[in-house]
Amino acid sequence: MATIGKNIKKARNKLGLTQDDLVRKSGVKHTTLTKIESDVVVKPSVQTVAKIAKALGVPMEDLIK
C-alpha cells in the first residue's frame, strides 16, 4: 500500500525536484520532509500536506490515497 511519503516522493521525482527544491517551494522543514518521505512520520499534519501538495501542484487527495 502506498504511503503519503511514497506518494510525495513519487510526485516530487516526476517533476524532477530534489528534496531541497521542495523544501524551498513548500516552506516545510527539510527534516520534516525527510521524515515523511522515509515513513518515520506516517500521519503528517493537514497543514504540512497542504503546503507540499500546493508546491507540487497536485491535489492533497493525490498524496493521501
Residue pairs with C-beta under 8 A, 6 or more apart in sequence:
2 65
3 39
3 42
4 36
4 42
4 43
4 44
4 49
4 63
4 64
5 36
5 37
5 38
5 39
5 41
5 42
6 37
6 39
7 62
7 63
7 64
7 65
8 22
8 33
8 36
8 37
8 52
8 56
8 63
9 37
11 56
11 58
11 62
11 63
12 18
12 19
12 21
12 22
12 56
15 56
15 57
17 25
17 56
19 30
19 33
19 34
19 37
20 30
22 28
22 33
22 52
22 55
22 56
23 29
23 30
23 33
25 55
26 33
26 51
26 52
26 54
26 55
26 56
27 51
27 55
28 48
28 51
28 52
32 41
32 44
32 48
33 52
34 40
35 41
36 44
36 48
36 52
46 60
49 60
49 63
49 64
50 60
52 63
53 59
53 60
53 62
53 63
56 63
